[in-house]
Each structure stands twice: as C-alpha cells, then as structure tokens.
Amino acid sequence: MAGTYKTNQLGEYKGERKTFSSAFELVAPANNTAFVVIAPNGAGRVIRLDRIRINNASLTAAQILRIGLVRYTSLPTGGTFTSPVKAPMINNSITSWALLQAYTVAPTGGLATPLVMQSYAMSGVVTGSTVVMNEIYDDYEGDINEDPRVQGATECFGIAFLASPASAVTLTVNITWTEDMS
C-alpha cells in the first residue's frame, strides 16, 4: 500500500514510494534565480526526482538559455508564485506533502550548493520574433541511491536560469518525483 514504509534488519528503507507528477506552463522571470522550486516540506521527508521535461520555451530575443537543476540548503523567499496541481501517478486517494512552486516574479534565492545538472537550449532567431526552442529532458529514474534527492524542512531543488535571459521566457514544465521518509 502506498504510504507505508518498512525497513529490513539493517534498518534500510524497503518500502513503497509515492509518485507524483505535475505539468504546467508559466512565464518565468528574466533573471538567474529559481523559477520552479520543489521541497520535502517537513522533517524526515525525502523528495527524489524521477524526470524533468522543459519544452515549448519561447522568447523574443535570440540567445542561448542555460538552465540548471540546483540544490538549495535553504528555501528561496519572496516572489510571486502559483502552486501547480500535484497528481498522484497510481492511487488518486493519496496526497502529496511536497512544496511545489512556479514563480512568475522571482524569489530571493536560497543558499545554493553545486549544480545537479546543466542543460542548454539554443536559439538563433531574428530579434523581435518569437521562437520555440529545443526540449530539455532529464530522466533520473532508476537506482534509489542515485536519484537526485533533497530531504528535511529546508532543502529544496530549484530549476533555474544559470544566466539571466534577455526577456521573460514562456515555457512548459513537467516534473515527476517520489516521496518517502528518511
């Protein structure tokens, strides 16, 4: 049953994890702070990323977008955000306790640690026209010990521009993660 947690004789985790997904479109702020944040939102909780897909990115200036997955040891503050729907992948009766925020006005960044991943989306358009950029896709699903993870009340992942874009960027984000206890 989802939501139950078991350990073996060595105290290692051997249980089912709850899996959720969220897909949303947003106009991300044109600066180099996180535009999507996902956090465990409580002590003893763990978020493991399964996959991230960013597509349909469009902007009005030719440039190269550098997008990264950043681990923060403290949550960003301020800004304006929405809370996208968090859909369970299997059992509709379970709820997610993860904090998921999509920012339209940039927050003040939390304390960042080294990048988990870095991707590039390239554009070569005529300035002033709208371009759709290539898709960014990262699949982390697999070994429970290798999935990028954050835990506790203050750690979080942020999807962020690593360099400020020339204009606001409209994009579609799809993120899948699992939740369990540490």
KEVEXNU-188976 format. One line per 8 residues: number of its first residue (from 1); for each residue x, y negated, z negated of N, C-alpha, C, O, CB. Coordinates in steps of 0.1 Angstrom, whole numbers, always signed. Each point is the difference from the previous one (the first is absolute). Glycine has a CB too. Example, Ala and Ser with C-alpha at 12.3 -4.5 7.8 and 13.67 -1.06 7.14 Angstrom:
# KEVEXNU-188976
1> +132 +57 -78 -9 -12 +0 +9 -12 +0 +10 +0 -7 -29 +12 -5; +15 -23 +19 +9 -11 +0 -8 -11 -8 +5 -11 -1 +7 +17 +23
***
This chain:
# KEVEXNU-188976
1> +8 +12 +0 -8 -12 +0 +9 -12 +0 +9 -1 -8 -28 +13 -4; +16 -22 +21 +8 -12 +0 -1 -8 -13 -11 +0 -6 +7 -1 +31; +14 -4 -29 +1 -8 -12 +4 +9 -12 +2 -6 -11 -20 -8 +20; +21 +27 -7 +6 +8 -11 +15 +1 +2 +5 -1 +11 -27 +14 -13; +29 -12 -9 +14 +0 +0 +5 +11 -8 -4 +2 -12 +5 -27 +15; +9 +33 +2 +5 +11 -7 +15 +0 +0 +6 -7 +8 -26 +21 -2; +26 -8 -16 +15 +1 +0 +4 +15 -1 -8 +8 -5 +10 -31 -5; +10 +26 +15 +4 +14 -1 +8 +1 -14 +0 -10 -8 +2 +13 +33
9> +5 +8 -27 +7 +2 -13 +11 -10 -2 +4 -3 -11 -10 +27 +12; +11 -30 +10 +11 -10 -2 -6 -14 -1 +8 -10 -1 +7 +25 +14; -28 -17 -13 -6 -13 -1 +0 -7 +13 -3 -12 +0 +11 +11 -23; -6 +8 +34 +0 -7 +13 -15 -1 +5 -8 +8 -3 +32 +0 +8; -26 -18 +2 -14 -3 +6 -3 +11 +10 +7 +3 +9 -5 -28 -13; -14 +32 +2 -5 +10 +10 -15 -1 +1 -7 +9 -4 +26 +6 -2; -23 -26 +11 -15 -2 +1 -4 -7 +13 +8 -2 +9 -9 +0 -34; -12 +0 +26 -5 -6 +12 +1 -15 -1 -1 -6 -11 -15 +25 +14
17> +19 -26 +8 +1 -14 +0 -12 -5 +8 -5 +6 +9 +30 -6 -10; -30 -12 -3 -11 -7 +7 +6 -8 +11 +10 -7 -2 -24 +6 -19; +8 +3 +33 +5 -8 +12 -10 -9 +5 -12 +3 +0 +26 +16 +6; -10 -32 -3 -9 -10 +4 +6 -7 +13 +12 +1 +3 -20 -5 -27; -1 -3 +31 +5 -7 +12 -8 -13 +0 -11 -1 -5 +16 +22 +18; +1 -31 -7 -6 -13 +3 +4 -5 +13 +12 +0 +3 -13 -5 -28; -8 -1 +33 +3 -6 +12 -7 -14 +1 -11 -1 -4 +14 +24 +16; +5 -33 -9 -6 -14 +0 +8 -9 +10 +12 +3 +3 -19 +1 -27
25> +1 -14 +28 +6 -10 +8 +2 -13 -9 -9 -3 -8 -1 +12 +30; +21 -16 -20 +2 -12 -7 +8 -10 +8 +8 +4 +9 -10 +8 -31; +1 -25 +18 +9 -10 +6 +11 -2 -11 -3 -7 -10 -16 -4 +24; +31 +16 -12 +10 +0 -10 +7 -14 +0 +1 -6 +11 +3 +30 -8; -1 -29 -15 +7 -14 +0 +13 +1 +6 +7 +10 +0 -19 -15 -21; +16 -7 +27 +13 -1 +7 +11 -3 -9 +6 -11 +0 -18 +4 +20; +16 +16 -29 +12 -2 -8 +5 +14 -3 -5 +10 +4 -3 -32 -14; +19 +23 +2 +6 +12 -3 -3 +6 -13 +9 +4 -8 +9 -11 +23
33> -31 +7 -19 -4 +7 -12 -9 +12 +4 -4 +1 +11 +6 -23 -25; -6 +30 +4 -8 +11 +3 -14 -4 +5 -6 -9 -6 +19 +22 -12; -18 -7 +28 -14 -3 +4 -9 +12 -3 -12 -2 +1 +21 -12 +17; -4 +25 -22 -8 +11 -6 +8 +5 -12 +12 +3 +1 -22 +4 +22; +2 -5 -34 +6 +6 -12 -8 +12 -5 -12 -1 +0 +21 -22 -7; -2 +34 +3 -7 +11 -6 +8 +4 -12 +12 +1 +0 -21 +7 +22; +1 -6 -33 +7 +2 -13 -8 +11 -8 -12 +1 +2 +21 -25 -3; -2 +31 -8 -7 +10 -8 -11 -6 -10 -10 +7 -3 +31 +7 +5
41> -18 -26 -6 -10 -7 -9 -3 +7 -13 -11 +0 -5 +1 -8 +26; +21 +13 -27 -1 +5 -14 +11 +9 -4 +7 +6 +9 -31 -7 -6; +27 +2 -16 +11 +8 -5 -3 +15 +3 -12 +4 -1 +16 -21 -17; +6 +24 +21 -1 +15 +2 -6 +4 +14 -2 +11 +3 +0 -9 -27; +0 -12 +33 -6 +3 +13 +11 -2 +11 +10 -7 -2 -32 -1 -6; +20 +16 +18 +10 +0 +11 -7 -1 +14 -11 +6 +2 +26 +9 -16; -10 -23 +23 -4 -1 +13 +11 +5 +9 +11 -4 -1 -26 -16 -4; +11 +29 +14 +9 +6 +10 -5 -4 +14 -12 +3 +3 +19 +16 -18
49> +1 -25 +23 -5 -4 +14 +1 +12 +9 +10 +7 +0 -2 -31 -4; -19 +26 +11 +0 +11 +10 +3 -6 +14 +9 +5 +7 -25 +8 -20; +9 -24 +17 +3 -6 +13 -5 -14 +1 -9 -4 -8 +8 +26 +18; +8 -30 -2 -3 -14 +3 -1 -1 +15 +9 +4 +7 +2 -13 -29; -21 +3 +27 -1 -4 +14 -4 -14 +1 -10 -5 -6 +3 +28 +13; +15 -31 +0 -3 -14 +3 -1 -2 +15 +10 +3 +7 +2 -11 -29; -24 +4 +27 -1 -2 +14 -9 -12 +3 -5 -7 -9 +8 +31 +12; -5 -26 +10 -8 -12 +4 +5 -13 -5 -8 -10 -2 -12 +25 +3
57> +33 -16 -3 +6 -13 -5 -1 -10 +11 +5 +3 +11 +10 +9 -27; -20 -23 +14 +0 -11 +10 +4 -13 -6 -3 -3 -12 -15 +15 +25; +25 -20 -5 +4 -13 -5 +1 -9 +12 -2 +4 +12 +14 +5 -32; -9 -22 +18 +0 -9 +11 +14 -6 +4 +1 -10 +6 -24 +4 -13; +34 +13 +2 +13 -5 +3 +9 +12 +3 -1 +11 -7 -2 -31 -7; +12 +19 +24 +9 +12 +3 +10 +1 -12 +6 -10 -4 -9 +6 +29; +5 +16 -29 +9 +3 -11 +1 +15 -3 -7 +8 +6 +2 -31 -16; +15 +26 +2 +1 +14 -6 -5 -1 -14 +5 -7 -8 +15 +13 +24
65> -29 +3 -19 -5 +1 -14 +8 +11 -7 +1 +11 +5 -24 -19 +1; +28 +5 -18 +7 +10 -8 -10 +3 -12 -3 -9 -8 +27 +1 +15; -28 +20 -8 -10 +4 -10 +7 +11 -8 +6 +9 +5 -26 -15 +9; +19 +5 -27 +6 +9 -9 -10 +5 -11 -9 -7 -4 +31 -3 +9; -19 +22 -11 -6 +5 -12 +9 -3 -11 +11 +5 +0 -24 +13 +13; +9 -26 -22 +8 -5 -11 -5 +6 -14 -12 -1 -2 +18 -20 +15; +3 +25 -21 -4 +4 -14 +2 -11 -9 +11 -6 +0 -5 +30 +5; -16 -28 -13 +1 -11 -10 -1 +6 -14 -7 +10 -2 -4 -26 +18
73> +19 +11 -25 -1 +4 -14 -9 -9 -8 -3 +3 -12 +26 +6 +14; -28 -19 +4 -11 -8 -6 -10 -5 +11 +4 -2 +12 +12 -6 -31; -28 +7 +16 -11 -3 +10 +1 -15 +4 +4 -8 -8 -18 +25 -2; +12 -19 +23 -1 -14 +5 -12 -7 -7 -9 +7 -5 +19 +0 +27; -10 -20 -23 -11 -7 -7 -5 -11 +10 +7 -4 +9 +3 +8 -32; -22 -9 +20 -6 -11 +8 -4 +5 +13 -2 +12 +3 +16 -28 -15; -16 +6 +21 -4 +3 +14 -15 +3 +1 -7 +0 -11 +30 +9 +15; -28 -7 +8 -14 +4 +2 +0 +13 +7 +7 +2 +10 -14 -26 -9
81> -1 +33 -7 +0 +14 +6 -15 +5 +0 -9 -5 -7 +33 +9 -1; -25 +7 +16 -12 +8 -1 +4 +14 -5 +11 +3 +0 -22 -16 +20; +1 +20 -24 +2 +14 -5 -6 +9 +10 -12 +3 -1 +13 -10 -24; +7 +13 +34 -6 +9 +10 -7 +12 -6 +4 +4 -11 +13 -12 +27; -26 +14 -9 -6 +13 -4 +10 +11 -1 +8 +1 +9 -30 -8 +1; +22 +15 -21 +8 +11 -2 -8 +13 +2 -8 +3 -10 +24 -17 -6; -15 +21 +27 -8 +11 +2 +7 +13 -3 +11 +3 +4 -22 -15 +14; +4 +21 -26 +6 +13 -3 +0 +8 +12 -9 +0 +8 +1 -1 -31
89> +19 +9 +25 +1 +8 +12 -8 +13 -1 -3 +6 +11 +26 -15 -8; -26 +14 -15 -7 +13 +0 -13 -1 -8 -11 +3 +5 +33 +9 -4; -21 -16 -13 -12 +0 -9 -5 -14 -2 +6 -8 -7 +3 +29 -5; -21 -24 +16 -6 -13 +0 -3 -4 -15 -3 -12 -2 -6 +15 +25; +9 +6 -32 -4 -4 -14 +12 -5 -8 -2 -5 -11 -16 +22 +12; +30 -16 +4 +11 -5 -8 +3 -15 +4 -3 -4 +11 +13 +28 -12; -5 -31 -9 +3 -14 +3 +15 -2 -2 +7 +7 -7 -30 -14 -1; +28 -3 +15 +15 -3 -1 +2 -11 -11 -8 -9 -2 +11 +14 +27
97> +8 -3 -32 +3 -10 -10 +11 -9 +5 +5 -9 -7 -12 +24 -11; +12 -13 +30 +11 -8 +6 -5 -14 +2 -11 -3 +3 +21 +23 +8; -1 -29 -13 -2 -14 +4 +5 -2 +14 +11 +3 +4 -8 -11 -28; -13 +4 +33 +4 -3 +14 -5 -14 +4 -12 -3 -2 +10 +28 +7; +11 -33 -1 -3 -14 +3 +6 -4 +14 +11 +4 +3 -11 -9 -27; -9 -1 +32 +5 -5 +14 -1 -15 -1 -10 -6 -2 +1 +26 +14; +21 -27 -11 +1 -14 -2 -2 -8 +13 +5 +4 +11 +11 +1 -29; -24 -16 +17 -1 -9 +11 +7 -14 -3 +3 -7 +9 -26 +18 -3
105> +25 -13 -19 +9 -11 -5 +10 +7 -8 -3 +7 -10 -15 -25 +10; +31 +15 +3 +11 +8 -6 +1 -2 -15 -3 -10 -6 +15 +7 +27; -9 +15 -28 +3 -1 -14 +14 -4 -3 +8 -2 +9 -25 +20 -13; +20 -21 -9 +14 -2 -4 +5 +14 -2 -5 +8 -8 +1 -31 -3; +15 +26 +18 +6 +13 -1 +3 +5 -13 +4 -7 -9 +5 +3 +31; -10 +17 -24 +5 +7 -13 +15 +2 +2 +6 -5 +9 -29 +16 -13; +28 -4 -5 +15 +3 +0 +2 +12 +9 -4 +11 -3 +7 -20 -20; +3 +7 +35 +2 +10 +10 +13 +8 -3 +10 -5 -5 -22 -9 +22
113> +11 +27 -14 +11 +9 +0 +3 +4 +15 -6 -5 +8 +1 +14 -32; +15 -1 +26 +4 +3 +14 -12 +5 +9 -9 +6 -5 +32 -1 -3; -22 -8 +21 -10 +4 +9 -1 +15 +1 +9 +8 -2 -5 -28 +15; -17 +25 -11 -2 +14 +2 +1 +3 +15 +6 +10 +3 -21 -9 -24; +9 -10 +29 +2 +2 +14 -1 -14 +7 -4 -10 -6 -7 +33 +5; +16 -23 +14 +0 -13 +7 -4 +4 +15 +6 +9 +5 +11 -20 -21; -26 +3 +21 -4 +3 +14 +0 -13 +8 -1 -11 -6 -13 +31 -1; +14 -19 +20 +0 -12 +8 -11 +1 +10 -2 +11 +6 +27 -14 -8
121> -32 -8 +4 -10 -1 +11 +4 -11 +9 +2 -11 -5 -21 +20 -10; +21 -6 +28 +6 -10 +9 -11 -7 +9 -10 +7 +4 +32 +6 -5; -19 -25 +5 -9 -7 +8 +8 -9 +10 +10 -5 -4 -28 +5 -14; +14 -1 +30 +7 -8 +10 -10 -8 +8 +0 -1 +12 +19 +17 -11; -28 -23 -8 -11 -7 +7 +3 -15 +3 +10 -5 -6 -26 +21 -5; +8 -21 +19 +1 -15 +2 -6 -7 -12 -11 +3 -4 +10 +0 +30; +8 -12 -31 -5 -8 -12 -14 -5 +3 -2 -6 +10 +26 +0 -17; -33 +7 -3 -13 -5 +1 -10 +10 +5 -12 -2 -2 +22 -20 +7
129> -6 +34 +0 -9 +10 +3 -1 +10 -11 +9 +1 -9 -5 -4 +34; -14 +11 -25 -1 +10 -11 +5 +14 +6 -3 +3 +11 -17 -15 -21; +28 +19 +1 +6 +12 +5 -4 +11 -11 -1 -3 -12 +20 -9 +24; -21 +24 -7 -2 +11 -9 +14 +8 +0 +5 +3 +10 -30 -1 -5; +30 +0 -17 +13 +6 -2 -1 +15 -2 -10 +6 -2 +18 -28 -8; +4 +29 +11 +0 +14 -1 -3 +4 -14 +0 -7 -10 +17 +8 +27; -21 +12 -19 -5 +6 -12 +12 +3 -9 +10 +5 +5 -31 +4 +6; +19 -10 -24 +10 +5 -10 -7 +11 -8 -11 -2 -5 +23 -21 +3
137> -5 +34 +2 -6 +12 -7 +11 +7 -8 +11 +3 +6 -28 +0 +13; +15 -1 -31 +9 +8 -9 -8 +10 -7 -10 -2 -7 +25 -18 +4; -11 +33 +4 -6 +11 -6 +9 +6 -11 +11 +5 +3 -24 +0 +18; +9 -6 -34 +8 +5 -11 -5 +13 -6 +6 +6 -8 +0 -30 +3; -18 +29 +10 -6 +11 -5 +9 +12 +0 +7 +2 +10 -29 -10 -3; +23 +16 -17 +9 +12 +0 +4 +3 -14 -9 +2 -9 +18 -9 +31; +4 +9 -25 +5 +4 -13 -4 -10 -10 +3 -12 +1 +16 +24 +10; -25 -7 -22 -5 -8 -11 +12 -8 -6 -3 -11 -6 -16 +27 +1
145> +31 -11 +6 +11 -7 -6 +7 -11 +9 +9 -7 -4 -5 +28 -9; -9 -22 +26 +6 -9 +9 -9 -11 +4 +5 -10 +7 +9 +28 +1; -27 -17 -11 -9 -11 +4 +4 -13 -8 +3 +1 -11 -22 +16 +15; +18 -28 +3 +3 -13 -7 -11 -1 -11 -12 +2 +2 +22 -13 +18; -6 +7 -32 -9 +0 -11 +3 -12 -10 +11 -4 -1 -14 +29 +3; -8 -30 -8 +1 -9 -11 -8 +5 -11 -10 +7 +2 +14 -27 +14; -1 +15 -28 -8 +5 -12 +0 -10 -11 +8 -10 +0 -1 +33 +5; -17 -22 -13 -2 -9 -11 -8 -12 +2 -6 -1 +11 +27 +9 -18
153> -21 -17 -2 -9 -12 +0 +5 -11 +8 -7 -9 +4 -1 +16 -26; +21 -7 +25 +6 -12 +7 +7 +2 +13 +1 -9 +8 +2 +0 -30; +0 +22 +25 +6 +3 +13 -10 -1 +11 -12 +3 -2 +30 +11 -9; -14 -17 +23 -9 +0 +12 +8 +0 +13 +12 -3 +0 -29 -9 -13; +10 +16 +24 +6 -1 +13 -6 -13 +6 -12 -3 -2 +15 +28 +5; +5 -31 +6 -5 -11 +8 +4 +2 +14 +11 +3 +3 -10 -19 -23; -11 +14 +29 +4 -1 +14 +2 -14 +3 -9 -9 -2 -5 +30 +9; +26 -25 -2 +3 -14 +1 +8 -3 +13 +6 +9 +6 -5 -10 -31
161> -2 -12 +29 +8 -4 +11 +14 -3 -6 +1 -7 -11 -21 -3 +24; +30 +15 -7 +14 -2 -6 +6 -13 +5 +10 -5 -6 -7 +30 +5; -9 -31 +11 +3 -14 +4 -13 -6 +4 -9 +6 +5 +32 +0 +3; -24 -19 -11 -13 -7 +2 -4 +0 +15 +8 -4 +8 -3 -10 -29; -17 +18 +24 -4 -1 +14 -3 -15 +4 -2 -8 -9 -8 +31 +8; +11 -26 +14 -2 -13 +5 -15 -5 -2 -3 -12 -1 +21 +15 +17; -27 +6 -17 -14 -3 -2 -7 +11 -8 +6 +11 -2 -7 -24 +23; -11 +10 -26 -8 +11 -7 -1 +12 +10 -1 -2 +12 -11 -16 -27
169> +11 +30 +9 -1 +12 +8 -13 +7 -3 -2 +3 -12 +28 -1 +13; -34 +1 +9 -11 +9 -2 +4 +14 +2 +7 +3 +10 -23 -21 -3; +13 +27 -16 +4 +14 +2 -10 +9 -7 -8 -4 -8 +32 -3 +9; -23 +20 +3 -8 +11 -6 +9 +9 -8 +11 +4 +5 -28 -5 +14; +14 +4 -31 +8 +8 -9 -8 +12 -4 -12 -1 -4 +24 -19 -5; -6 +32 +10 -6 +12 -5 +10 +6 -9 +12 +3 +4 -26 +1 +17; +10 -1 -34 +10 +5 -10 -7 +12 -7 -12 +0 -3 +23 -22 +0; -3 +33 +2 -5 +12 -7 +9 +3 -12 +12 +0 +2 -22 +9 +20
177> +5 -6 -33 +8 +3 -12 -7 +10 -9 -12 +3 +1 +21 -26 +0; -1 +29 -10 -5 +9 -10 +2 -6 -14 +9 -8 -2 -4 +28 +17; -13 -16 -24 +1 -5 -14 +1 +12 -9 -7 +10 +1 -7 -31 +4; +22 +20 -15 +1 +10 -11 +6 -6 -12 +2 -12 -1 +0 +31 +18; +0 -10 -27 +6 -5 -13 +15 +4 +0 +4 +10 +5 -27 -8 -17; +30 -11 +5 +15 +3 -2 +2 +9 -11 +12 +4 -3 -6 -26 +12
***
